């Protein structure tokens, strides 16, 4: 036997090339690559805070406003002649700004899929129109003030009344477009599980509450009473806010896009 033991033989040089993979892109010990960071968290935060500010009117349960929530418009809380009008105009401004920024950010970052683009565009319009609403308040409350209602019918109120009607209509159109389109997107593209599960029911309730509100408004303008106009509109606004909260949670949990 040779006097050179096998264990004493020189070790051949390692021919394996050095690992040139940058440290930040190496797979995790579990074998999966960490998900890339994106803007889902700030977008979710903006949407969530906007939804919360959009429900500021619920304080009327605790604070006497002088307006009957069953028969009055939500926007009458922010009328120029109301004691807490400035507070509600400020919360409307905050809600609209937060929702506009969150939806616009999402629109710029989302994949160019039709339902996603339509939905985020609708929420951009919703946020912008809500900001306009806060800057174009009613001068008085027509559902509780007969003089105000008569002046409004005769066209003797400030132009902000007509402008407010337009901005409120645009806000409603934008909200409905966002609710329907993004709910369809969640189901069609199989993303945002919370919205996929709860969105259809919420969207259906929003549409039903909207139909109630529009019918009540038409009857009131025809001089046939309010028909619980305030209750219908408050239900509509509350359901939109709940839907926005579900959307914010979905984006935060599962990112802006798969």
N, C-alpha and C positions, 0 to 999 in steps of 0.2 A: 504494500500500500504506500502511496506517495506520502511524504512527510508533510505535504501541504494539505491541511484540513479544508473541507469544502466551505466551512464557515469563515475561513480566513481569506478566501478569494476576494479580490477587489470587486466592489459593487459597480456595475456599469452606470454611467451617467444617465440621469432621468431625461428621457427624450420628450416628455410631455410639455407642450408649450405653456408658458405662464398664462394665468387667467387675466385676460385684459378687460373683463366685464367691469364696468364702473360699479363701485360699491352700492350706490343707490338703486341700481336696477337688478341686483341679484335676487333670486327667489328667496322667499322666507323659508325658515327651517321646515315648515309643513309642506313645502313644495309648491305653494301658490304665490303668485306675484301679488304684492299689495296693490289695492286699487288706487288709481291715480287720484290726486286731490282735485276737486273741482269747486264750483261756486254754489253747490247745493245748499250748504249750511247758511250762508248769508241770504240767499233767495228765500229759503224756508223761514228764516227769522223775519224778514220784511213782510212776507205774506201773513205769518202768524200774528205779528203786531198789528198789521193793517186790519185783520179780521177782528181782533180784540177792540181796536178803536172804533170800528164800524158798529159795534154793539153798545156804544156809550149811552145810547138813549134808554137803556134798561134802568138807569139810575132814577128814572121817573117813578119807579116802584117805591123808592125810598124817599124821594124829594118831591114835594108838592110843586107842580109846574103850572097848575091852573088849567091844564088841557086834559080832556078825557081821552085816554089811550085807545078806547074802543072806536071813537068816531073822528079822530083828528089825524091829519097827515103827520108822519114822522118829521118832515121838514118844517112843520109849524113850530116845533120846539126851538128851531134856530131862527125864527122870524125876528126882525129888527125890534119889534115892540115887546118881545117876551123877556122876562127877567133873567133867564139863563141862556138867552140866545147866543151871547158871545161864547159861552162855554161849548155849546153844541156846534157852533160854527168852527171852533178851534179843533174839536175832535173829528169833525168831517174833513177838515183840511189835512189833519194828521193821517187819517185813514186813507184818503185819496192819494196822498203823496207816497205813503209806504207801499200801497198796492201798485201804484204806477211804477215805482222804481223796481219792485220785485218782479212784476210781470214783464217789464221792458228788459231787464237783465236776463230773465229766462228766455224771452223771445230771441235775444241776440245769441244765446248759447245753445238753444234747442236744435235738434236735427230738423232738416227742412221737410218734415212730414206734414201733409195737409191739415190733419186734425189738430196737431200740436200748434202749428203756426196760427190757425184760426182761433184756437182757444186762448193762447197767450195774447194774441192781438185784441181779442175781446176784453180781456182783463186790463190791458193797457188803456183801452177806451174807457172802461169802467172807472179806473183810477183817475184818469184825467177829467172825466165828467163829474166825478165826486168832488174833486178840487174846485171845479167851476161852480158846482152847487154851493159850496161853502162861501164863495165870493159873490154869489148872486142870491142873497137871502130874500125871502118874502118880507114885505113891509108890515104885514099884519096876518092874522090867522083867520082865513075865510070860513072855516067850518064852525067856528064858535062866535064869530063877530059878524052879525048880519050887515052892518054898515060896510065892513071890509068886503063881504061877498057881493054886495050891491055895487060897490065901486069897482070891483074886479070885473063884474059882468058888463058894466058900462065903459070899461076901458079907462078908468080914471086912476088906476094904481100905477106906480112906477114901472118902467120897462123891465125891471129886474124880475117881475112876476112872469112875464112871457119868456124871458131868457132862462129863468129857473125851470120852467116847464120843459123847455128844450133840453137843458142839461140833464134834468132828471130822466127824461125819456132816453137820452143817449146812454146814461148810466145803466138803465134797466136793460137796454139792448146789449150793451157790452157785457153785463153780468150774465145774462142768459146765454149769450154766445160762448162765454168762457165756461160756464157750468156744463152746457151740453157737449161742446166740442172736446173739452179735456176729459170728460167722463167717457165719451166714445173712444178717445185716444187710449185711455187706460185699458179698456177692454180689447180694442183692436190690436194694440201693440203689446198687450200682455205685460204691462208695467204698473208700478204704483199699486201694490196689492190692496192697501186700505181703501183707496179711491175706487179701485176695480170692484170691491165688494160692496161698499156703502154708497158710491156715487150714483148709481141708477135710481135708488130709492130717493135720495136727496134731490136729484134733478127732477124727478117726477113731482115731488112735493113743492119744489120751487115753482114749477110751471103751474101747478094747481093754485098756489097762493097768488101768483101773478095774475091768473085769470080772475080770481076773486077780487083782487085790487082793481084791475082795469074795469070790471063790471061795476064795482062800487063807485069808482070815479065818474063813469058815464052816467050813472043814476043820480049822483050828486049834482053834476053839471046840468042835468035835465030838471033839477029842482024836485027830485023824488026822495030826498033824504040821503043819509050817509051810508046806510046798509053795512054798518060795522067796517067802514073803510079803513079806520085806523088799525083794527085788529088784523085785517087781511094784509095790510102793508107791513105791519110789524112782524107778522109771521114770515112774510117774504124776505124781509131784511135779515131776520134771525136765521132763516134757513140758508141764505147765501153766505152768511158769516160762518155757520157750521161747516158748510161745504168747503169754504176757503181754509178753515182750520184742518180739515181732513186732507186737503191738497197739500198744505204746508207740511204736515206730518209725513205724507207719502213721499214728498220730494226729499225731506230730511232723511228718511229711512232708506230709500232706495235710489237716491241720486236723481239728478235732473232727467237723465235718459239712461237706458240700459246700455 
